[in-house]
Amino acid sequence: MKKIALMTILLLSLTIFLLNTPTNISLKDNTYLSPAKIIQITTKAAQKEGINLMYRSICFDVDNKFWRKKLELMDKERAQKYKFLENKNYQAVCLALIEILKGQDIWFFIDKKTGEVLTICKE
Protein backbone atom coordinates (compact mmCIF):
# COMPACT_ATOMS: atom_id res chain seq x y z
CA MET A 1 0.00 0.00 0.00
CA LYS A 2 2.88 2.36 0.83
CA LYS A 3 4.44 1.73 -2.60
CA ILE A 4 1.24 2.71 -4.38
CA ALA A 5 0.93 5.87 -2.29
CA LEU A 6 4.55 6.79 -3.02
CA MET A 7 4.09 6.20 -6.77
CA THR A 8 0.94 8.34 -6.73
CA ILE A 9 2.82 11.18 -5.02
CA LEU A 10 5.68 10.90 -7.53
CA LEU A 11 3.31 10.95 -10.50
CA LEU A 12 1.42 13.90 -9.03
CA SER A 13 4.71 15.79 -8.52
CA LEU A 14 5.72 15.10 -12.13
CA THR A 15 2.31 16.27 -13.36
CA ILE A 16 2.58 19.53 -11.41
CA PHE A 17 6.09 20.04 -12.79
CA LEU A 18 4.86 19.43 -16.35
CA LEU A 19 1.95 21.83 -15.99
CA ASN A 20 4.16 24.64 -14.68
CA THR A 21 6.94 24.40 -17.27
CA PRO A 22 6.95 26.41 -20.52
CA THR A 23 6.43 24.45 -23.73
CA ASN A 24 9.37 25.91 -25.64
CA ILE A 25 12.79 27.26 -24.75
CA SER A 26 14.68 29.69 -27.00
CA LEU A 27 18.44 29.22 -27.28
CA LYS A 28 20.47 31.36 -29.70
CA ASP A 29 17.67 31.95 -32.22
CA ASN A 30 16.58 28.29 -32.08
CA THR A 31 13.44 27.20 -30.35
CA TYR A 32 13.60 23.86 -28.59
CA LEU A 33 10.94 21.94 -26.74
CA SER A 34 11.19 22.20 -22.97
CA PRO A 35 12.25 19.16 -20.93
CA ALA A 36 8.67 18.92 -19.65
CA LYS A 37 7.27 18.79 -23.19
CA ILE A 38 9.82 16.15 -24.20
CA ILE A 39 8.81 14.06 -21.16
CA GLN A 40 5.13 14.45 -22.11
CA ILE A 41 5.89 13.24 -25.65
CA THR A 42 7.90 10.33 -24.28
CA THR A 43 5.18 9.18 -21.90
CA LYS A 44 2.54 9.36 -24.65
CA ALA A 45 4.79 7.36 -26.99
CA ALA A 46 5.41 4.81 -24.24
CA GLN A 47 1.68 4.40 -23.67
CA LYS A 48 1.19 3.87 -27.43
CA GLU A 49 3.85 1.13 -27.23
CA GLY A 50 1.86 -0.50 -24.41
CA ILE A 51 4.50 0.26 -21.76
CA ASN A 52 3.19 0.38 -18.19
CA LEU A 53 4.67 3.49 -16.57
CA MET A 54 3.64 2.46 -13.05
CA TYR A 55 6.98 0.87 -12.17
CA ARG A 56 9.29 3.06 -14.25
CA SER A 57 11.29 6.13 -13.44
CA ILE A 58 11.73 8.79 -16.11
CA CYS A 59 15.36 9.77 -16.67
CA PHE A 60 15.91 12.92 -18.73
CA ASP A 61 19.48 12.34 -19.95
CA VAL A 62 20.99 15.85 -19.90
CA ASP A 63 23.36 16.26 -22.87
CA ASN A 64 22.65 12.59 -23.71
CA LYS A 65 25.74 11.61 -21.67
CA PHE A 66 24.45 8.28 -20.36
CA TRP A 67 23.11 7.26 -23.75
CA ARG A 68 26.43 8.02 -25.45
CA LYS A 69 28.27 5.95 -22.84
CA LYS A 70 25.79 3.10 -23.30
CA LEU A 71 26.30 3.34 -27.06
CA GLU A 72 30.08 3.01 -26.61
CA LEU A 73 29.59 -0.18 -24.60
CA MET A 74 27.00 -1.66 -26.96
CA ASP A 75 28.08 -4.28 -29.49
CA LYS A 76 28.96 -2.64 -32.81
CA GLU A 77 26.21 -4.31 -34.83
CA ARG A 78 23.49 -3.12 -32.48
CA ALA A 79 25.05 0.36 -32.10
CA GLN A 80 24.98 0.77 -35.90
CA LYS A 81 21.16 0.86 -35.70
CA TYR A 82 21.40 4.18 -33.82
CA LYS A 83 24.16 5.75 -35.97
CA PHE A 84 21.62 8.01 -37.72
CA LEU A 85 21.09 9.89 -34.44
CA GLU A 86 24.53 11.52 -34.88
CA ASN A 87 22.97 13.84 -37.49
CA LYS A 88 19.93 14.66 -35.36
CA ASN A 89 19.36 17.21 -32.62
CA TYR A 90 17.75 14.81 -30.17
CA GLN A 91 17.06 14.33 -26.51
CA ALA A 92 17.42 10.88 -24.93
CA VAL A 93 14.88 9.92 -22.27
CA CYS A 94 15.12 6.60 -20.48
CA LEU A 95 12.18 4.83 -18.86
CA ALA A 96 13.99 2.69 -16.32
CA LEU A 97 12.34 -0.04 -14.33
CA ILE A 98 12.68 0.45 -10.61
CA GLU A 99 15.52 -1.59 -9.16
CA ILE A 100 13.50 -4.25 -7.38
CA LEU A 101 11.99 -5.45 -10.64
CA LYS A 102 15.38 -5.73 -12.40
CA GLY A 103 13.87 -5.26 -15.82
CA GLN A 104 14.89 -3.77 -19.10
CA ASP A 105 15.28 -0.04 -19.70
CA ILE A 106 13.64 1.62 -22.67
CA TRP A 107 15.21 4.66 -24.33
CA PHE A 108 13.22 7.18 -26.38
CA PHE A 109 14.88 9.68 -28.72
CA ILE A 110 12.88 12.86 -29.29
CA ASP A 111 13.69 15.56 -31.85
CA LYS A 112 14.30 18.69 -29.76
CA LYS A 113 12.53 21.01 -32.21
CA THR A 114 9.63 19.01 -33.62
CA GLY A 115 8.92 16.52 -30.85
CA GLU A 116 9.07 13.63 -33.32
CA VAL A 117 9.92 10.27 -31.77
CA LEU A 118 13.02 9.39 -33.82
CA THR A 119 13.45 5.86 -32.50
CA ILE A 120 13.11 3.66 -29.44
CA CYS A 121 15.77 1.38 -27.93
CA LYS A 122 14.44 -1.52 -25.86
CA GLU A 123 17.10 -3.35 -23.87
Protein Blocks (a to p, Z undefined) as FASTA:
>chain_A
ZZmmmmmmmmmmmmmmmmmpcfbdceehiacddfklmmmmmmmmmmmnopafklcccddd
ehhlmmmmmmmmpcfklmmmmmmmmmpccddddddddfklopadddddddfklopafbdc
dZZ
